[in-house]
Amino acid sequence: MFRFVFIFFCGLILCTNHAEAQRKSASPRRQILAPKKKAPVPEKQSVPIAPETSISAQPKATVSDPDSTQIIETDTTSADTLTEKAAEELLEKAPKTAADSIHSYKITVDDISYLSVCPGTTITIPFKIDGPFDEDNTFVAQMIDATGKAVPISLPVKKSPVKAVIPSYKLGGEVYRIQIISTIPVVKSQEVSLRLLQAPTARIDFLDGTQSVRIMPGQEANLRVHFTGAAPWSFLLSDSTVVNQTLSNPHFITVKPKDVKAYKITGVSNACGSGTTTGEAIVNVNNNPEPKLELKEVEKIAKLCSGIPFQVPFNATGKFKEGNKFVVQIAERTGAFKTISTPDTSGYITTEIPSSYKPGEYKLRVTSTAPYLVSQTANISIVSSTVAVLQRDSLRLGENESGELTLKFTGGGPWFVLLSDGTYENNIQESPYKMKVKPQYDTQYQITSAGGLCGVGKFSGTAKVSVKSAPASITLEKLPQNLVCAGSTFDIPYKIEGRYNPGNKFVVQITDKSGRFVSLPTTVTPTTMQVKINPGTVSDTIRTQKIRIISSSPAVSSAIEEIDVIAPNKAIGEVSGRGNVTAGRSTRIQLKFKNGLPPWSFTLSDGTAINGTFLNPYLISVSPATTTEYTISSLKSGCGTGTGKGSAVVTVE
């Protein structure tokens, strides 16, 4: 039994080898064409068998791509011969590759301009996609700096949104760009800007930029803190003072230590966390100084006005006794000092010069009571209020000429003055003063306001300036039409010369039925006057009337012209005509107009419109597709809306 099975198995192998040899010897030459892009997958076809040839004469099989004209050759005698199955698989794969290549892929990052973030923080970046991304595709966020260097800032994700971490080493205050990148296929989104907030810094000093200051017991010192980074800032001073959420930069702090003390910023923070601090401000307190009294900024009180409050700045240094008071005193050059302020304990006293002191030169000082000290004296001038007078001049100027008016000032200057025509000048240093004016018309000048160092003062005086100009005249230009319809509106061209007064008005007049001139509604432009003819001025069908232009100030009239005015008869348009045409051919119909005033404008029942014709009768070509009856649907002329009658029939055969 075993021998029988063995013999049967060997015979089966021999038969199989023989059949395979016959198949190879009968393998034909085939040309397999790759399909064009976007072509559907072709169905499998039967393979024709070529006549048997010898192995040495077997030709090569080629695969031709009709798009690229590339020929793929395979040797049928080789073990790598391109089989029909492989060719069919190639045909199946090619359309799929082509189909994938036509898809467009797009990634769009949503708006993140609202984000304000710090280095080291996490942000959420939403995005949208378009296209059949591979199922194994992932998305990653990248950050791009100013040099174009990009670094990934998120883990791969399959879908929106992506959570990204801003690297802590990135600089705050800089603008970076964010984009999303896919892996299969590799697609980049647009780049969106992201500004990083900056961590804070704080530096402390004094108002003059120094790091130390000396004060007397009981005096105050002003510290100054400078910040960088994103506002608002919070900080802690070394004396335990806490300032939260300040927007002021620099920020000022007033301190009043009893002894020498050094101030530092021990901590500063903002939205990005804690920052760095620098600087030290040392306040030295002199516990046993000799008291001193000194005026300062005396140039600010060199000129003073009676009754107007002013401030006397002075320095009081050293250790004054308890209950000490400061007062301001004034004296004439050769007189005794008198107190003009109430006692005060501060370094700034506000007072005023009593009205009993006449304008002149005086001395001013500050004294203390405990101990009694006297400051240096300052020379001051008490000045009076301004008095401005406009001299009574009578100027006569030519057209477009300018002249000068004379003003005199007394009292404390510099002065200012406002004239009645709006002319204004300030910082006037001399008296008398020549003020330039350029009136367009005869003008009576007065002072509207004037003053100086002591505010608005007194003012008076008038001056008259006359302006010579050419006589006023009106020229009525040639009328654009000599025949108009009553009730219609038309333009009258004109020219004027000379000077007209403010408030002047121009108007067009026409004679009525009795021959008397009556005014017409007139709209004035720089070149024309638009008027409307009143129908009540016409009684006949057509009437010749006189027309002119007049002005009110000065009263001037143009030359009189004649114009024909037609009664407002409505136009009548009559359509007529008969005709036979074949489809696509044209013929003409006729319109006749009666009454009204040309030009005539009309619209036919088929929508054909003609705007403004002077032809009467008027022939118009029509080309109907079917038999059509033509009438007038609307008609207008120089005398308004008219009516239509009649019809024209065109038969299409």
C-alpha positions, 0 to 999 in steps of 0.5 A: 500500500505504501509503495502504491501511494509513493508511485502515485505521488511521483506521477502527479509531480511529473504531470504537473511539471510537464503542464507548467513547461507547456504553459511557459513555452506558450507564453505570448508577448503582451503590451499592457497599458497603464490607465490614464489618471481618473480612469475607472478600473478596467475589467479583466480581459482574456489574454490571447495566446500567440503561436509557439516559438522557440525560447531563444526567439521569445520577445520582451513584454512591455508595459506602456504608460500612455501619459508618460510614454515610458515603456516597462520591459520584462524578459519573458524568459526570466524568472521575473517575468511580468505575469498576467496577474501582476499586470492586473494588480498593476492596473488595479493599483494605478487608478487608486493612486491617481484617484488619491492624487486629485484630493486637496488637503487643507488645515486652517487654524482658528482665530487665536488673536485673543490669547495672551499667554506667558512662556511655560503655559499651555494653550488650546489651538483649535483647527479645521481640516479639509481632505481625506487624511490617512487614518494613521495621520496625526497633527502637531503644533509648531512654534516659529521664531523671528529667524524662521526656526520651528520647534514642535510644542505639542504631542501628536493628536488625531483631531482638533484641538491640539494642546500646546505648551509654550517653551519656558525659554521663549522670550516674553514680549516677542511675536511668534508664529503658530502652525499645525502640521499633519503627517500623512500627507504632510500638510501645513496650516497657515501661520498665525501670530502669537505675542507672549507676555513678558515676565516682570522686573522692578527697579527702585530709585528716587525722583532724580534718579539717585539711590540716596536722599537726605531729609530732616525729621518729619519730612517725606521722601518720594520713592520711584519704582520702574517696571518692565513686562506686562501690566498690571504689576504687584510688588512688595516693599522691604518695609512690608508695604504691598501694592496690588495690580498697579498700572502706573509706570513708574509707580511713586511711593511716599515714605516718612522714616524716623531714622536712616532706612534702606528700601528695596523691592523684595518681590514683583509679579504679574500675569506671568508669575514672579520676576526680578528686582534691582536697586536700593533707595536709602533715605538718610534722616538728619536727627539734629540739623541746624534749622534753615529757611530759604526761598526757591523758584523766585522767578515764578513770583517776580510779577504779582497781581493784586487780589489774585492768589499765588503760592510762595515756595520755600525750603525749611530744613533742620529741626524746628521747635514744636509749634513753629509757624511760617508766614509771608511778608512784603515791604516797599523798597524803603519800608517795613515788612508786613505779614500778608499770609496766615501762619502755616506749618507746611513748606508751601504757603498760598496768599495774595497781595491786598488791594491796598498795595499800589502797583510798583516794586516791592520785597518779599520774604518768609519768616519762622516763629520757633526759632525766629528765622528770616529767608533771603528777600526776593524783588517782586513787582505788583502789576495792575490789570490790563487796560486795552484801547483801540485807537480811533482810526479811519482806514480806506483800503483797496480790494484784498489789501491789508491795514494796521490798527493801533492798540495801547496797553497798560498793566501787566503783560504780555497781553492778548486781544480779540477783535470783533471780526475774530482777529486774535493775537497773544504774547504781545510785548510792546505798547502801542502795538500795530495789529494787521487786519484784512477786511473784505467789506466795510468794517467797524472794529471793536475789542471783544476781549483783552487781558494780560498777566492778571487775566481779562482786563478792561478794553474800549475804542472803535476803528472804521475800515472802508474797502474800495471795490469795483461796482457790483454788476450782473450779466445775464448770459445767453439763454440755452433755449428761447422757448420754455414751457410754463411749469418747467424748470431750466437753468439761466447762466450768469456772471457777477462782478464787484463786491456784494454785502453779507446777506445779499440774495439773487433772484430771477424775475419775469413779467406777469400777464400785466407786464409787471416783474414778479420773482420766480423760485430761484436756486443759485449756484456759482454759474447758473440760476435754476428757476421754475416758470410759474404757469400763472404768468401765461394765458396764451398758448405761447407768449413772449415775456421779459426776464432779468436777475436782481440782487438785494445788497447792493440793489443791482439788476441785469439787462432784460432779455426776452423768452417765449413761454408756451402754455403747459399743454400736455404732449400727445403721441400717436402710434401708427403703422401696419406690416407683415414680416417673417420671423427675424425680419424688421419693419418700421412704425411711426410716431407723431407728436402734438403739443408739448415742448420737444424733446419728447421721451417715450416708452413703447408697450414692448419696453423699447425706450427713446430718451429725448428726440426732436424728430417729428414724426419719428420712425422706429424699427421693430423686429417682433418674434410674434405678431405684436400690437405696439402702443405708447406706455409713457410719454414726457416732454418739456411740458411734463407727462403726456398721453399716447393714442393709436397703435401699430400692428406687425404681423409675423408670418 
